[in-house]
Amino acid sequence: MHVLDGVSRSDRFRALGLSTFAFTVCFAVWTIFSIIGVKIKQDLGLNDTQFGLLVATPVLTGSVSRIFLGVWTEQYGGRIMFPLQMLVTAVCVWLLTSVQTYEVFLVAALGLGLAGGSFIVGVAYTSRWFEKEHQGFALGIFGAGNVGAAVTNFAAPFLVVALGWEETARVYAIVLLLTAVLFFVFAKTDPEHLRRKQEGLGHVSTGDQLEPLRNIQVWRFATYYFFVFGAFVALASFLPRYYVGAYGLELTTAGVFAGLYSLPGSVFRALGGWMSDRLGARWVMYFTFIVSLAVLFVMCYPQTTYVVQGITEPIQFDLGLSVGFFVSLTVILGFVMSLGKAAVYKHIPVYYPHHVGSVGGLVGMIGGLGGFFLPIAFGILLDLTGVWTAPFMLLFALVAVSTVWMHVAIRRMERLRHPGLRDEKFLSDVPEEPFPKPEGRAASGQ
């Protein structure tokens, strides 16, 4: 499956370390609007729907770009695509500081969103360095680069207070530029691309790379990722605004509390990869969805006041979640979502070892679109209902539908294929055969 002869342990962990660091920086850039967007909202006098669209716009580019960035990484290699993607994004972040109007902010946000496409570049590059038995753990470590959202939530508010949002954006652009240079200097070409170059094989065609996307299974994986990743990105951007509005906190405090959600939603992805290797990715998905349902059910409950007619006078009860308890719930939610993100991407190199870029790109794109549409939906719900917890009600409904659909579809599929498995509770994650490897082309004339 992989040409790993002669690949040393240090080569593998060099690739993993560089990719994880680069992805962390890119993810921090990708979520910068969760902090500077609050200041922009105040400066431009935006309503919640407009603010939701502004925060979600970078996620749109980061999502859609994953499909073609995945294909190009399969064709040209992560050592080329990763620095190139970071260089283009750094320029867009720097230009953001010269924008004056809301409409142009949206256009600039599209360019900044390329930072989100780094995920599939890193997945395709990193997976080439490890055997399938260790890919779940390796990709889990790489995916912990989601901690970049926590870096932004923790650090960016203090930079904004000290420097202003424009200088904060410039700092981010410079850091991203330096990361691109470091990656290009120290990274090596992955073993598969090195083999193809040595054997004189040309690039795998785009058509061959996109062939697996005909499978409904790919789209099912993408549906899972719509919640575990899309909702993660949406909440990382929405929570600072929620804490400021619902609890009246300062932006710096709100950023720290939002970071407490983003941190476990990122760093425990490695644990999710290990659990998927050991227990099976499907088991991890069930665990993620069930715990998420329980947590979101509690988070849905709005601040409520009841008045009971007592014997002598009315008695008033105030029910609601304290800020400390709410933050604790977000930490639990972020933790299980990190496990789910790792579980989804454990499936892909096992089922589609020769199409990680295209399949992973499609799954990442759909998941990222969740991060685009959900903040907009949050803003619309807040404007329409005036209830701060309405976004969590939407997420609860989304997880409930996904859980039922996943269980029913999997059981029906396996019962048709293997009638003897009717009484088995947890079904195998192992495919009968991986998706076949595409034929290589001769380098000359193709």
KEGUKOL-667950 format. One record per residue (C-alpha): x, y, z; residue number from 1; residue in one letter. Coordinates in nm, 2 decimals. Each point is the difference from the previous one (the first is absolute). Layout:
N
r u=X&v=Y&w=Z&n=NUM&res=A
...
***
This chain:
446
r u=0.00&v=0.00&w=0.00&n=1&res=M
r u=0.27&v=0.24&w=0.10&n=2&res=H
r u=0.37&v=0.00&w=-0.11&n=3&res=V
r u=0.16&v=0.03&w=0.34&n=4&res=L
r u=0.32&v=-0.19&w=-0.06&n=5&res=D
r u=0.29&v=0.21&w=0.12&n=6&res=G
r u=-0.22&v=0.25&w=0.18&n=7&res=V
r u=0.15&v=0.06&w=0.34&n=8&res=S
r u=-0.19&v=0.07&w=0.32&n=9&res=R
r u=0.15&v=0.35&w=0.01&n=10&res=S
r u=-0.13&v=0.07&w=-0.36&n=11&res=D
r u=-0.35&v=-0.10&w=0.11&n=12&res=R
r u=-0.01&v=0.22&w=0.30&n=13&res=F
r u=0.16&v=0.29&w=-0.18&n=14&res=R
r u=-0.28&v=-0.01&w=-0.25&n=15&res=A
r u=-0.26&v=-0.04&w=0.28&n=16&res=L
r u=0.15&v=0.28&w=0.21&n=17&res=G
r u=0.03&v=0.25&w=-0.28&n=18&res=L
r u=-0.35&v=-0.07&w=-0.13&n=19&res=S
r u=-0.15&v=0.03&w=0.34&n=20&res=T
r u=0.17&v=0.33&w=0.07&n=21&res=F
r u=-0.09&v=0.14&w=-0.34&n=22&res=A
r u=-0.36&v=-0.11&w=0.04&n=23&res=F
r u=-0.02&v=0.16&w=0.35&n=24&res=T
r u=0.11&v=0.33&w=-0.14&n=25&res=V
r u=-0.24&v=-0.02&w=-0.29&n=26&res=C
r u=-0.29&v=-0.09&w=0.23&n=27&res=F
r u=0.08&v=0.30&w=0.22&n=28&res=A
r u=-0.02&v=0.22&w=-0.30&n=29&res=V
r u=-0.31&v=-0.16&w=-0.13&n=30&res=W
r u=-0.20&v=0.08&w=0.32&n=31&res=T
r u=0.14&v=0.35&w=0.05&n=32&res=I
r u=-0.34&v=0.16&w=-0.08&n=33&res=F
r u=-0.14&v=-0.15&w=0.32&n=34&res=S
r u=0.19&v=0.27&w=0.18&n=35&res=I
r u=0.07&v=0.29&w=-0.23&n=36&res=I
r u=-0.35&v=-0.05&w=-0.14&n=37&res=G
r u=-0.14&v=0.12&w=0.33&n=38&res=V
r u=0.18&v=0.33&w=-0.04&n=39&res=K
r u=-0.09&v=0.02&w=-0.37&n=40&res=I
r u=-0.36&v=-0.06&w=0.10&n=41&res=K
r u=0.01&v=0.30&w=0.24&n=42&res=Q
r u=0.18&v=0.22&w=-0.25&n=43&res=D
r u=-0.25&v=-0.06&w=-0.28&n=44&res=L
r u=-0.31&v=-0.04&w=0.21&n=45&res=G
r u=-0.08&v=-0.35&w=-0.13&n=46&res=L
r u=-0.30&v=-0.21&w=0.11&n=47&res=N
r u=0.03&v=-0.36&w=0.10&n=48&res=D
r u=-0.08&v=-0.14&w=-0.34&n=49&res=T
r u=0.26&v=0.22&w=-0.17&n=50&res=Q
r u=0.26&v=-0.09&w=0.27&n=51&res=F
r u=-0.08&v=-0.37&w=-0.05&n=52&res=G
r u=0.06&v=0.03&w=-0.37&n=53&res=L
r u=0.33&v=0.18&w=0.05&n=54&res=L
r u=0.13&v=-0.26&w=0.24&n=55&res=V
r u=-0.12&v=-0.28&w=-0.23&n=56&res=A
r u=0.14&v=0.13&w=-0.33&n=57&res=T
r u=0.36&v=-0.12&w=0.06&n=58&res=P
r u=-0.14&v=-0.34&w=0.08&n=59&res=V
r u=-0.17&v=-0.01&w=-0.34&n=60&res=L
r u=0.34&v=0.04&w=-0.18&n=61&res=T
r u=0.17&v=-0.23&w=0.24&n=62&res=G
r u=-0.26&v=-0.27&w=-0.07&n=63&res=S
r u=-0.04&v=0.02&w=-0.38&n=64&res=V
r u=0.37&v=0.03&w=-0.05&n=65&res=S
r u=0.06&v=-0.33&w=0.17&n=66&res=R
r u=-0.12&v=-0.21&w=-0.29&n=67&res=I
r u=0.24&v=0.15&w=-0.26&n=68&res=F
r u=0.29&v=0.04&w=0.25&n=69&res=L
r u=-0.04&v=-0.37&w=0.09&n=70&res=G
r u=0.02&v=-0.10&w=-0.37&n=71&res=V
r u=0.30&v=0.23&w=-0.06&n=72&res=W
r u=0.18&v=-0.13&w=0.31&n=73&res=T
r u=-0.04&v=-0.36&w=-0.14&n=74&res=E
r u=0.14&v=0.12&w=-0.33&n=75&res=Q
r u=0.28&v=0.24&w=0.11&n=76&res=Y
r u=0.07&v=-0.09&w=0.36&n=77&res=G
r u=-0.04&v=0.17&w=0.33&n=78&res=G
r u=0.35&v=0.14&w=0.01&n=79&res=R
r u=-0.10&v=0.23&w=-0.29&n=80&res=I
r u=-0.37&v=0.06&w=0.07&n=81&res=M
r u=0.03&v=0.08&w=0.38&n=82&res=F
r u=0.24&v=0.30&w=-0.03&n=83&res=P
r u=-0.18&v=0.13&w=-0.32&n=84&res=L
r u=-0.33&v=0.00&w=0.18&n=85&res=Q
r u=0.14&v=0.18&w=0.30&n=86&res=M
r u=0.17&v=0.26&w=-0.21&n=87&res=L
r u=-0.32&v=0.09&w=-0.18&n=88&res=V
r u=-0.19&v=0.01&w=0.32&n=89&res=T
r u=0.26&v=0.23&w=0.17&n=90&res=A
r u=-0.04&v=0.25&w=-0.28&n=91&res=V
r u=-0.38&v=0.00&w=0.04&n=92&res=C
r u=0.02&v=0.05&w=0.38&n=93&res=V
r u=0.24&v=0.30&w=-0.04&n=94&res=W
r u=-0.23&v=0.16&w=-0.26&n=95&res=L
r u=-0.30&v=-0.04&w=0.24&n=96&res=L
r u=0.13&v=0.30&w=0.20&n=97&res=T
r u=-0.06&v=0.24&w=-0.28&n=98&res=S
r u=-0.38&v=-0.08&w=-0.03&n=99&res=V
r u=-0.26&v=0.26&w=0.09&n=100&res=Q
r u=-0.35&v=-0.13&w=-0.08&n=101&res=T
r u=-0.20&v=-0.31&w=0.10&n=102&res=Y
r u=-0.03&v=-0.12&w=-0.36&n=103&res=E
r u=0.38&v=0.01&w=-0.06&n=104&res=V
r u=0.05&v=-0.16&w=0.34&n=105&res=F
r u=-0.20&v=-0.30&w=-0.14&n=106&res=L
r u=0.22&v=-0.02&w=-0.31&n=107&res=V
r u=0.32&v=0.02&w=0.21&n=108&res=A
r u=-0.13&v=-0.27&w=0.23&n=109&res=A
r u=-0.03&v=-0.23&w=-0.30&n=110&res=L
r u=0.37&v=0.02&w=-0.05&n=111&res=G
r u=0.08&v=-0.04&w=0.37&n=112&res=L
r u=-0.20&v=-0.32&w=-0.01&n=113&res=G
r u=0.26&v=-0.18&w=-0.20&n=114&res=L
r u=0.17&v=-0.07&w=0.33&n=115&res=A
r u=-0.27&v=-0.26&w=0.07&n=116&res=G
r u=0.10&v=-0.19&w=-0.31&n=117&res=G
r u=0.33&v=-0.09&w=0.17&n=118&res=S
r u=-0.17&v=-0.29&w=0.18&n=119&res=F
r u=-0.04&v=-0.23&w=-0.30&n=120&res=I
r u=0.35&v=0.09&w=-0.12&n=121&res=V
r u=0.14&v=-0.11&w=0.33&n=122&res=G
r u=-0.22&v=-0.32&w=0.01&n=123&res=V
r u=0.11&v=-0.11&w=-0.35&n=124&res=A
r u=0.37&v=0.08&w=0.08&n=125&res=Y
r u=0.01&v=-0.15&w=0.35&n=126&res=T
r u=-0.18&v=-0.32&w=-0.08&n=127&res=S
r u=0.27&v=-0.09&w=-0.26&n=128&res=R
r u=0.26&v=-0.04&w=0.27&n=129&res=W
r u=-0.18&v=-0.26&w=0.22&n=130&res=F
r u=-0.14&v=-0.36&w=-0.03&n=131&res=E
r u=-0.38&v=-0.03&w=0.03&n=132&res=K
r u=0.03&v=-0.15&w=0.35&n=133&res=E
r u=0.14&v=0.33&w=0.12&n=134&res=H
r u=-0.17&v=0.24&w=-0.22&n=135&res=Q
r u=-0.29&v=0.07&w=0.24&n=136&res=G
r u=0.24&v=0.11&w=0.27&n=137&res=F
r u=0.22&v=0.20&w=-0.23&n=138&res=A
r u=-0.29&v=0.18&w=-0.16&n=139&res=L
r u=-0.14&v=0.06&w=0.34&n=140&res=G
r u=0.32&v=0.17&w=0.11&n=141&res=I
r u=-0.01&v=0.21&w=-0.32&n=142&res=F
r u=-0.36&v=0.08&w=0.05&n=143&res=G
r u=0.08&v=0.14&w=0.34&n=144&res=A
r u=0.11&v=0.30&w=-0.20&n=145&res=G
r u=-0.36&v=0.11&w=0.05&n=146&res=N
r u=0.14&v=0.14&w=0.33&n=147&res=V
r u=0.08&v=0.30&w=-0.22&n=148&res=G
r u=-0.36&v=0.11&w=0.07&n=149&res=A
r u=0.09&v=0.00&w=0.37&n=150&res=A
r u=0.32&v=0.20&w=-0.07&n=151&res=V
r u=-0.21&v=0.26&w=-0.17&n=152&res=T
r u=-0.26&v=0.01&w=0.28&n=153&res=N
r u=0.26&v=0.03&w=0.27&n=154&res=F
r u=0.25&v=0.23&w=-0.16&n=155&res=A
r u=-0.18&v=0.21&w=-0.26&n=156&res=A
r u=-0.22&v=0.20&w=0.25&n=157&res=P
r u=0.31&v=0.12&w=0.18&n=158&res=F
r u=0.17&v=0.09&w=-0.33&n=159&res=L
r u=-0.32&v=0.19&w=-0.11&n=160&res=V
r u=0.00&v=0.19&w=0.33&n=161&res=V
r u=0.37&v=0.08&w=-0.02&n=162&res=A
r u=0.04&v=0.06&w=-0.38&n=163&res=L
r u=-0.34&v=0.04&w=-0.16&n=164&res=G
r u=-0.15&v=-0.26&w=-0.23&n=165&res=W
r u=0.19&v=0.13&w=-0.31&n=166&res=E
r u=0.34&v=-0.06&w=0.16&n=167&res=E
r u=-0.12&v=-0.33&w=0.13&n=168&res=T
r u=-0.08&v=-0.11&w=-0.35&n=169&res=A
r u=0.35&v=0.11&w=-0.12&n=170&res=R
r u=0.16&v=-0.21&w=0.28&n=171&res=V
r u=-0.19&v=-0.30&w=-0.12&n=172&res=Y
r u=0.10&v=0.06&w=-0.36&n=173&res=A
r u=0.37&v=0.02&w=0.09&n=174&res=I
r u=-0.01&v=-0.32&w=0.22&n=175&res=V
r u=-0.17&v=-0.19&w=-0.29&n=176&res=L
r u=0.26&v=0.12&w=-0.25&n=177&res=L
r u=0.29&v=-0.12&w=0.23&n=178&res=L
r u=-0.17&v=-0.33&w=0.05&n=179&res=T
r u=-0.03&v=-0.05&w=-0.38&n=180&res=A
r u=0.37&v=0.06&w=-0.04&n=181&res=V
r u=0.10&v=-0.23&w=0.28&n=182&res=L
r u=-0.22&v=-0.28&w=-0.13&n=183&res=F
r u=0.15&v=0.02&w=-0.35&n=184&res=F
r u=0.36&v=0.00&w=0.13&n=185&res=V
r u=-0.03&v=-0.29&w=0.25&n=186&res=F
r u=-0.27&v=-0.23&w=-0.15&n=187&res=A
r u=0.07&v=-0.29&w=-0.23&n=188&res=K
r u=-0.18&v=-0.15&w=-0.30&n=189&res=T
r u=-0.23&v=-0.28&w=0.12&n=190&res=D
r u=0.09&v=-0.36&w=-0.09&n=191&res=P
r u=-0.28&v=-0.05&w=-0.26&n=192&res=E
r u=0.09&v=0.30&w=-0.20&n=193&res=H
r u=0.37&v=-0.08&w=0.02&n=194&res=L
r u=-0.07&v=-0.35&w=-0.13&n=195&res=R
r u=-0.21&v=0.13&w=-0.29&n=196&res=R
r u=0.27&v=0.24&w=-0.09&n=197&res=K
r u=0.27&v=-0.27&w=0.01&n=198&res=Q
r u=-0.21&v=-0.23&w=-0.22&n=199&res=E
r u=-0.07&v=0.27&w=-0.25&n=200&res=G
r u=-0.38&v=0.00&w=0.06&n=201&res=L
r u=-0.21&v=0.31&w=-0.07&n=202&res=G
r u=-0.27&v=0.14&w=0.22&n=203&res=H
r u=-0.31&v=-0.19&w=0.07&n=204&res=V
r u=-0.28&v=0.15&w=-0.20&n=205&res=S
r u=-0.27&v=0.21&w=0.17&n=206&res=T
r u=-0.27&v=-0.23&w=-0.14&n=207&res=G
r u=0.17&v=-0.30&w=0.18&n=208&res=D
r u=0.02&v=0.19&w=0.32&n=209&res=Q
r u=-0.36&v=0.10&w=0.00&n=210&res=L
r u=-0.13&v=-0.35&w=-0.09&n=211&res=E
r u=-0.08&v=-0.11&w=0.36&n=212&res=P
r u=-0.23&v=0.30&w=0.05&n=213&res=L
r u=-0.27&v=-0.21&w=-0.18&n=214&res=R
r u=-0.03&v=-0.21&w=0.32&n=215&res=N
r u=-0.28&v=0.09&w=0.24&n=216&res=I
r u=0.23&v=-0.11&w=0.28&n=217&res=Q
r u=0.22&v=0.30&w=-0.06&n=218&res=V
r u=-0.29&v=0.23&w=0.04&n=219&res=W
r u=-0.11&v=-0.17&w=0.32&n=220&res=R
r u=0.35&v=0.07&w=0.15&n=221&res=F
r u=-0.05&v=0.36&w=-0.11&n=222&res=A
r u=-0.33&v=0.02&w=0.19&n=223&res=T
r u=0.17&v=-0.11&w=0.32&n=224&res=Y
r u=0.27&v=0.27&w=-0.05&n=225&res=Y
r u=-0.26&v=0.27&w=-0.06&n=226&res=F
r u=-0.07&v=-0.02&w=0.37&n=227&res=F
r u=0.33&v=-0.10&w=0.17&n=228&res=V
r u=0.20&v=0.25&w=-0.20&n=229&res=F
r u=-0.25&v=0.25&w=-0.15&n=230&res=G
r u=-0.17&v=0.06&w=0.34&n=231&res=A
r u=0.34&v=0.02&w=0.17&n=232&res=F
r u=0.11&v=0.28&w=-0.23&n=233&res=V
r u=-0.34&v=0.17&w=0.03&n=234&res=A
r u=0.01&v=0.00&w=0.38&n=235&res=L
r u=0.36&v=0.11&w=0.02&n=236&res=A
r u=-0.11&v=0.31&w=-0.19&n=237&res=S
r u=-0.34&v=0.04&w=0.17&n=238&res=F
r u=0.09&v=-0.05&w=0.37&n=239&res=L
r u=0.19&v=0.33&w=0.06&n=240&res=P
r u=-0.31&v=0.18&w=-0.13&n=241&res=R
r u=-0.23&v=-0.22&w=0.21&n=242&res=Y
r u=0.20&v=0.07&w=0.32&n=243&res=Y
r u=0.01&v=0.37&w=-0.06&n=244&res=V
r u=-0.38&v=0.02&w=-0.08&n=245&res=G
r u=-0.15&v=-0.27&w=0.23&n=246&res=A
r u=0.22&v=0.05&w=0.30&n=247&res=Y
r u=0.12&v=0.36&w=-0.04&n=248&res=G
r u=0.37&v=-0.10&w=0.01&n=249&res=L
r u=0.30&v=0.20&w=-0.12&n=250&res=E
r u=0.14&v=-0.11&w=-0.34&n=251&res=L
r u=0.33&v=-0.12&w=0.16&n=252&res=T
r u=-0.19&v=-0.22&w=0.25&n=253&res=T
r u=-0.24&v=-0.12&w=-0.27&n=254&res=A
r u=0.31&v=-0.10&w=-0.22&n=255&res=G
r u=0.15&v=-0.20&w=0.29&n=256&res=V
r u=-0.32&v=-0.19&w=0.06&n=257&res=F
r u=-0.04&v=-0.07&w=-0.37&n=258&res=A
r u=0.36&v=-0.12&w=0.00&n=259&res=G
r u=-0.09&v=-0.25&w=0.27&n=260&res=L
r u=-0.25&v=-0.15&w=-0.25&n=261&res=Y
r u=0.25&v=0.01&w=-0.29&n=262&res=S
r u=0.29&v=-0.15&w=0.19&n=263&res=L
r u=-0.15&v=-0.35&w=0.08&n=264&res=P
r u=-0.17&v=0.01&w=-0.34&n=265&res=G
r u=0.35&v=0.00&w=-0.14&n=266&res=S
r u=0.26&v=-0.17&w=0.21&n=267&res=V
r u=-0.20&v=-0.32&w=0.07&n=268&res=F
r u=-0.03&v=-0.08&w=-0.37&n=269&res=R
r u=0.32&v=-0.21&w=0.05&n=270&res=A
r u=-0.19&v=-0.20&w=0.26&n=271&res=L
r u=-0.29&v=-0.04&w=-0.24&n=272&res=G
r u=0.24&v=-0.14&w=-0.26&n=273&res=G
r u=0.15&v=-0.24&w=0.25&n=274&res=W
r u=-0.35&v=-0.11&w=0.11&n=275&res=M
r u=-0.10&v=-0.05&w=-0.36&n=276&res=S
r u=0.30&v=-0.22&w=-0.06&n=277&res=D
r u=-0.07&v=-0.21&w=0.30&n=278&res=R
r u=-0.38&v=0.00&w=0.04&n=279&res=L
r u=-0.12&v=0.08&w=-0.35&n=280&res=G
r u=-0.10&v=0.33&w=-0.15&n=281&res=A
r u=-0.37&v=-0.09&w=0.00&n=282&res=R
r u=-0.01&v=-0.05&w=0.37&n=283&res=W
r u=0.16&v=0.34&w=0.05&n=284&res=V
r u=-0.26&v=0.16&w=-0.22&n=285&res=M
r u=-0.29&v=-0.15&w=0.21&n=286&res=Y
r u=0.17&v=0.12&w=0.32&n=287&res=F
r u=0.04&v=0.35&w=-0.15&n=288&res=T
r u=-0.36&v=0.04&w=-0.11&n=289&res=F
r u=-0.16&v=-0.14&w=0.32&n=290&res=I
r u=0.20&v=0.22&w=0.23&n=291&res=V
r u=-0.05&v=0.30&w=-0.23&n=292&res=S
r u=-0.38&v=-0.05&w=0.02&n=293&res=L
r u=0.01&v=0.00&w=0.38&n=294&res=A
r u=0.21&v=0.31&w=0.03&n=295&res=V
r u=-0.18&v=0.20&w=-0.27&n=296&res=L
r u=-0.34&v=-0.09&w=0.17&n=297&res=F
r u=0.12&v=0.18&w=0.31&n=298&res=V
r u=0.16&v=0.29&w=-0.19&n=299&res=M
r u=-0.33&v=0.06&w=-0.18&n=300&res=C
r u=-0.18&v=0.11&w=0.31&n=301&res=Y
r u=-0.04&v=0.38&w=0.00&n=302&res=P
r u=0.01&v=0.23&w=0.30&n=303&res=Q
r u=-0.35&v=-0.03&w=0.14&n=304&res=T
r u=-0.21&v=0.17&w=0.27&n=305&res=T
r u=-0.30&v=-0.18&w=0.15&n=306&res=Y
r u=-0.26&v=0.17&w=0.22&n=307&res=V
r u=-0.20&v=-0.22&w=0.23&n=308&res=V
r u=-0.30&v=0.12&w=0.19&n=309&res=Q
r u=0.09&v=-0.06&w=0.36&n=310&res=G
r u=-0.23&v=-0.01&w=0.30&n=311&res=I
r u=0.07&v=0.36&w=0.10&n=312&res=T
r u=0.18&v=0.15&w=-0.31&n=313&res=E
r u=0.15&v=-0.10&w=-0.34&n=314&res=P
r u=0.32&v=-0.20&w=0.02&n=315&res=I
r u=0.26&v=0.05&w=-0.28&n=316&res=Q
r u=0.24&v=-0.27&w=-0.11&n=317&res=F
r u=0.30&v=0.08&w=-0.23&n=318&res=D
r u=0.13&v=-0.30&w=-0.19&n=319&res=L
r u=0.30&v=0.00&w=-0.23&n=320&res=G
r u=0.36&v=-0.10&w=-0.04&n=321&res=L
r u=0.27&v=0.18&w=0.18&n=322&res=S
r u=0.29&v=0.11&w=-0.21&n=323&res=V
r u=0.23&v=-0.25&w=0.17&n=324&res=G
r u=-0.23&v=-0.29&w=-0.06&n=325&res=F
r u=-0.05&v=0.10&w=-0.36&n=326&res=F
r u=0.37&v=0.02&w=-0.06&n=327&res=V
r u=0.04&v=-0.35&w=0.15&n=328&res=S
r u=-0.26&v=-0.13&w=-0.25&n=329&res=L
r u=0.19&v=0.16&w=-0.29&n=330&res=T
r u=0.32&v=-0.17&w=0.11&n=331&res=V
r u=-0.18&v=-0.34&w=0.00&n=332&res=I
r u=-0.15&v=0.07&w=-0.34&n=333&res=L
r u=0.33&v=0.11&w=-0.14&n=334&res=G
r u=0.16&v=-0.32&w=0.13&n=335&res=F
r u=-0.24&v=-0.24&w=-0.16&n=336&res=V
r u=0.00&v=0.19&w=-0.33&n=337&res=M
r u=0.38&v=-0.03&w=-0.01&n=338&res=S
r u=-0.04&v=-0.38&w=0.03&n=339&res=L
r u=-0.26&v=0.00&w=-0.28&n=340&res=G
r u=0.22&v=0.20&w=-0.24&n=341&res=K
r u=0.28&v=-0.25&w=0.04&n=342&res=A
r u=-0.24&v=-0.29&w=-0.05&n=343&res=A
r u=-0.13&v=0.13&w=-0.33&n=344&res=V
r u=0.35&v=0.04&w=-0.14&n=345&res=Y
r u=0.11&v=-0.34&w=0.13&n=346&res=K
r u=-0.25&v=-0.15&w=-0.25&n=347&res=H
r u=0.14&v=0.18&w=-0.31&n=348&res=I
r u=0.36&v=-0.14&w=-0.04&n=349&res=P
r u=-0.14&v=-0.35&w=0.08&n=350&res=V
r u=-0.28&v=0.00&w=-0.26&n=351&res=Y
r u=0.17&v=0.23&w=-0.25&n=352&res=Y
r u=0.38&v=-0.03&w=0.05&n=353&res=P
r u=0.08&v=0.13&w=-0.35&n=354&res=H
r u=-0.26&v=0.28&w=0.00&n=355&res=H
r u=0.06&v=0.17&w=0.33&n=356&res=V
r u=0.02&v=0.34&w=-0.16&n=357&res=G
r u=-0.32&v=-0.01&w=-0.20&n=358&res=S
r u=-0.22&v=-0.19&w=0.25&n=359&res=V
r u=0.15&v=0.19&w=0.30&n=360&res=G
r u=-0.05&v=0.32&w=-0.19&n=361&res=G
r u=-0.37&v=-0.07&w=-0.07&n=362&res=L
r u=-0.06&v=-0.10&w=0.36&n=363&res=V
r u=0.19&v=0.30&w=0.13&n=364&res=G
r u=-0.19&v=0.23&w=-0.24&n=365&res=M
r u=-0.34&v=-0.12&w=0.12&n=366&res=I
r u=0.11&v=0.03&w=0.36&n=367&res=G
r u=0.14&v=0.34&w=-0.06&n=368&res=G
r u=-0.33&v=0.11&w=-0.16&n=369&res=L
r u=-0.15&v=-0.08&w=0.34&n=370&res=G
r u=0.23&v=0.27&w=0.14&n=371&res=G
r u=-0.13&v=0.24&w=-0.27&n=372&res=F
r u=-0.37&v=-0.06&w=0.02&n=373&res=F
r u=-0.04&v=-0.05&w=0.37&n=374&res=L
r u=0.13&v=0.35&w=0.11&n=375&res=P
r u=-0.24&v=0.16&w=-0.24&n=376&res=I
r u=-0.28&v=-0.22&w=0.13&n=377&res=A
r u=0.10&v=0.10&w=0.36&n=378&res=F
r u=-0.03&v=0.37&w=-0.09&n=379&res=G
r u=-0.33&v=-0.05&w=-0.18&n=380&res=I
r u=-0.14&v=-0.19&w=0.30&n=381&res=L
r u=0.11&v=0.27&w=0.24&n=382&res=L
r u=-0.16&v=0.27&w=-0.20&n=383&res=D
r u=-0.32&v=-0.19&w=-0.05&n=384&res=L
r u=-0.05&v=-0.15&w=0.35&n=385&res=T
r u=0.19&v=0.22&w=0.23&n=386&res=G
r u=0.10&v=-0.31&w=0.20&n=387&res=V
r u=0.37&v=-0.04&w=0.07&n=388&res=W
r u=-0.01&v=-0.38&w=0.02&n=389&res=T
r u=-0.18&v=-0.04&w=-0.34&n=390&res=A
r u=0.33&v=-0.10&w=-0.18&n=391&res=P
r u=0.04&v=-0.29&w=0.24&n=392&res=F
r u=-0.35&v=-0.12&w=-0.07&n=393&res=M
r u=0.09&v=-0.01&w=-0.37&n=394&res=L
r u=0.32&v=-0.21&w=0.08&n=395&res=L
r u=-0.20&v=-0.24&w=0.21&n=396&res=F
r u=-0.24&v=-0.06&w=-0.29&n=397&res=A
r u=0.29&v=-0.05&w=-0.23&n=398&res=L
r u=0.17&v=-0.26&w=0.22&n=399&res=V
r u=-0.33&v=-0.18&w=0.06&n=400&res=A
r u=-0.07&v=-0.04&w=-0.37&n=401&res=V
r u=0.36&v=-0.10&w=-0.07&n=402&res=S
r u=0.01&v=-0.26&w=0.27&n=403&res=T
r u=-0.33&v=-0.17&w=-0.11&n=404&res=V
r u=0.10&v=0.01&w=-0.36&n=405&res=W
r u=0.35&v=-0.15&w=0.07&n=406&res=M
r u=-0.13&v=-0.28&w=0.20&n=407&res=H
r u=-0.29&v=-0.10&w=-0.23&n=408&res=V
r u=0.21&v=0.03&w=-0.31&n=409&res=A
r u=0.29&v=-0.21&w=0.14&n=410&res=I
r u=-0.23&v=-0.27&w=0.13&n=411&res=R
r u=-0.19&v=-0.03&w=-0.32&n=412&res=R
r u=0.31&v=-0.01&w=-0.21&n=413&res=M
r u=0.17&v=-0.27&w=0.21&n=414&res=E
r u=-0.31&v=-0.22&w=0.03&n=415&res=R
r u=-0.04&v=0.00&w=-0.38&n=416&res=L
r u=0.37&v=-0.09&w=-0.05&n=417&res=R
r u=0.05&v=-0.24&w=0.29&n=418&res=H
r u=-0.33&v=-0.15&w=0.14&n=419&res=P
r u=0.20&v=-0.17&w=0.27&n=420&res=G
r u=0.08&v=0.34&w=0.16&n=421&res=L
r u=-0.36&v=0.07&w=0.10&n=422&res=R
r u=0.07&v=-0.04&w=0.37&n=423&res=D
r u=0.34&v=0.17&w=0.01&n=424&res=E
r u=-0.01&v=0.33&w=0.19&n=425&res=K
r u=0.31&v=0.17&w=-0.14&n=426&res=F
r u=0.09&v=-0.07&w=-0.36&n=427&res=L
r u=0.35&v=-0.02&w=-0.16&n=428&res=S
r u=0.18&v=0.30&w=-0.13&n=429&res=D
r u=0.22&v=-0.20&w=-0.23&n=430&res=V
r u=-0.09&v=0.01&w=-0.37&n=431&res=P
r u=-0.02&v=-0.32&w=-0.20&n=432&res=E
r u=0.25&v=0.16&w=-0.25&n=433&res=E
r u=0.14&v=0.36&w=-0.01&n=434&res=P
r u=-0.09&v=0.21&w=-0.30&n=435&res=F
r u=0.23&v=-0.11&w=-0.29&n=436&res=P
r u=0.32&v=0.19&w=-0.07&n=437&res=K
r u=-0.02&v=0.21&w=-0.32&n=438&res=P
r u=0.23&v=-0.08&w=-0.29&n=439&res=E
r u=0.30&v=0.22&w=-0.03&n=440&res=G
r u=0.08&v=0.17&w=-0.33&n=441&res=R
r u=0.33&v=0.02&w=-0.17&n=442&res=A
r u=0.16&v=0.34&w=0.05&n=443&res=A
r u=0.06&v=0.06&w=-0.37&n=444&res=S
r u=-0.28&v=0.18&w=-0.18&n=445&res=G
r u=-0.26&v=-0.05&w=0.28&n=446&res=Q
***
